[in-house]
């Protein structure tokens, strides 16, 4: 097997066994980037010199026995909204086009402690606001399975990079489905952990009560190993939670006998693509054949998730993005009359259309006279959605759902219709509102050859159950990852 086609854990074992060096692993990723990056455009920044130097340092530590973990020497890509000291961190926005942080995000630091080698920063929707990776100031990312289709978003660059074998795994962030939906579109595995499991320190905020960092990889085993590496209690993040156990790989058992799995009837009504529905229900049947108890139930409140999410997320975004004013860092307009004019012009020129739309919406719902009518009502709805999930998890170990209503749309199909783009998040948003963990795994391809992803949702801090179910499905071999027709995408 070629180095580029190995999973992160497989490659890590080869490096530990001294069959492959960390430098060779990095060179293999860089060679694949050279082949496909012009077509796919997964990256905003690639640190070739720094990556090779880091690989040599890591290899020395592996050789002397200092680094023995499963990810030591394995290359990784990081979404461009996580601060990396001395490396451009742009959020794919003009307003941060020249920003080099003086510190590194805690999740990335944890990876570095484990011996990971960061090869670069991946493209994303600007400030994570979008579902297609088309709102990036640096240009669109394309789906490696079909270059005329989107990879999803906002972590589309990370998912496309893993799918195109430019790196064995990557980090993404998930505010309303931004790991799970592009993982589904790109045929990879991605998990959004329980809120508070991974430190948000150094993650440039979009919606602070919703954001969570998580891994994107080729299989469930990789995701479990990566989550073990990045999860930690961090006093620098007031929402970080000290968990009793960070052992996720121990849950990788090929046994789901007796587990109760619920399928929300609300998720399988109008709007769900026929082929997506067939693949999800087929996967549920496979789990049932392995001994799980699968039944349908009424989750309720689904129709309120999207308006509640966009009110809350936009309100938090308008507050979080107020700091980008052209004063201390980032883009500043060249010509201005006074301080107020400089703020106005810098933000007008620095932010893209989608970011401005959400800032304006957020400012509106927080304004005097509308705060109670919109923002407080959205918070109450969020609490009701959490209660609905709590009731479901009193009966079920996990919930099965689509990750997206369709497979990846064509480029430009949803960008011109923001409402259509927002509605595409219907199956993922509730998980963030309730702070739950959710994993997306590939379960098939549609008639156009585009991947279909299934979401497994767990109760708070129940990552082990969803890893167990996802792994058990994966072990059936029901889904066989097809080879790309050509380097960089289908013809």
Residue, then its C-alpha position, 0 to 999 in steps of 0.5 A: x500500500x502506498x503511504x498516501x493511502x494509509x490511515x493515520x494509525x496504520x502510518x503511525x505503526x509503520x513509523x514506530x516500526x521504523x519501516x517508514x520515517x516521518x520525513x518520508x511520510x511528509x514527503x508523500x503528503x507533499x507529493x500528493x498535494x503537488x499532484x492534486x492541489x491545483x484542482x481541489x484547492x484544499x489548502x490556504x497555507x502549506x509550510x513545506x520548509x517548516x514541515x520537513x524540519x519538524x518531521x526531522x525533529x519528530x523522527x529523532x524523538x521517535x528514534x530515541x524513544x521519547x515519542x511512542x504514540x500512534x500519531x507520532x510522525x504522521x502529517x496532519x492538516x489544520x483548519x484555518x480558524x485554529x491559531x498556529x504560532x508564526x503560521x498564517x491563520x486567516x479564517x479564509x477572510x481578507x480581514x485576517x489575510x496577514x494574521x500570524x498568531x503569537x500562540x497556538x490553539x490548545x487542540x493543536x498543541x496537544x497534537x504537537x505533543x503527540x508528535x504530529x507534523x502540521x503540513x498546513x492550514x486548510x480552506x474553509x467558508x469565511x469565518x466558518x459561515x457557510x456550508x459549501x466552502x465557497x465563501x472563502x476569500x481565497x477561492x472555492x474548494x472542490x469535491x475530490x469525487x467530482x470537481x464540479x461539486x462542492x466538498x461541503x462546509x465549513x470544514x470543506x478544505x479539511x475533508x477534501x484534503x483527507x478524501x484526496x489523500x493529501x494528508x492522512x487526517x485533519x482537524x475541523x471545527x463544527x458549529x452547526x454541522x461543519x465537520x459532519x456534513x462535509x465528511x458526508x459529502x467527501x466520503x470520510x469519517x468526522x466526529x463532533x465531540x460533546x461540547x467542552x471535550x476539546x478546548x476552544x482556546x485558540x479557535x477563532x470564534x464564530x458561535x461560542x456556545x456551539x463551536x467544537x473542534x473535532x477530527x476528520x479521518x479515513x476511518x473510525x479507528x483514526x477518529x478515536x485515536x485523534x480525539x484521544x490526543x486532542x481532548x483535554x481539560x483546559x483552564x484557559x477555556x471556561x467551557x472546558x470540562x474535565x472528563x473521567x476518561x479520555x479512552x475512546x479507542x477502547x470503545x472500538x468493539x465489533x459488537x452491538x448486540x442489545x444496543x437500542x438505536x432510534x431513527x427519528x421519523x421527523x428526519x425521513x419526510x419530505x426533502x430527503x433525497x431518495x438515494x440518501x434515505x435508502x442508504x441510511x435505512x440499509x445501514x440501519x438494517x445491517x446494524x439490526x442484523x448484527x444484533x442491535x434493536x432499531x426502531x422509529x420514534x418521534x423526536x419532535x421540534x426539528x422544524x424549530x432547530x434551523x431558526x433557533x440556530x441561525x438566531x443564536x449563531x448570528x447573535x454570537x457572531x456579531x459579538x465575536x467579530x466586533x474585534x476585527x476593526x482594523x486597529x490591532x491586527x488584520x486588514x486596514x483600509x488604505x484611505x480613511x477620514x477618521x477613526x469611525x470611517x476607518x472601522x467602517x471601511x476596514x470591515x466593509x472591505x475586509x468581510x465577505x457578503x455571507x459574513x456581513x449578512x450574519x453580522x447584520x442578522x445578529x446585530x438585529x436580533x440583539x437590538x433593543x426591542x427585538x432581543x426578547x422577540x428573537x434571541x431569548x425565544x431562540x434560547x428557550x427553543x434551544x433548551x426545549x430541543x435539548x430536553x427532546x434529545x434527553x427524553x430520547x436518550x432515556x430510551x435509546x443508546x444512540x440515534x441514526x440520521x442522515x448527515x445531509x438531505x442530499x449528496x454534494x450539490x454542484x458548485x454555485x447551486x446553493x451559494x446564490x440562495x442563502x436560505x437553501x444553504x441554511x436549510x441544508x443543515x437541518x440534520x446537524x444543527x440540533x446536535x450543536x444546540x444540545x451540545x451532543x456528540x455526533x459522528x458521520x460515516x460513509x455508507x454508500x454512493x449515489x447514482x452520480x458516484x457521490x458519497x452518502x454519509x450517515x450520522x450517529x448521534x449520542x447523549x452527552x459524553x457518550x462518544x464511546x457508544x457512537x464509536x462502538x456503533x460506527x466501528x461495528x458498521x465499518x467492520x461489516x465491509x458493507x461500504x467499500x471506499x471506491x478509488x478515485x477515477x483520476x487524481x483529484x477527482x472524477x472525469 
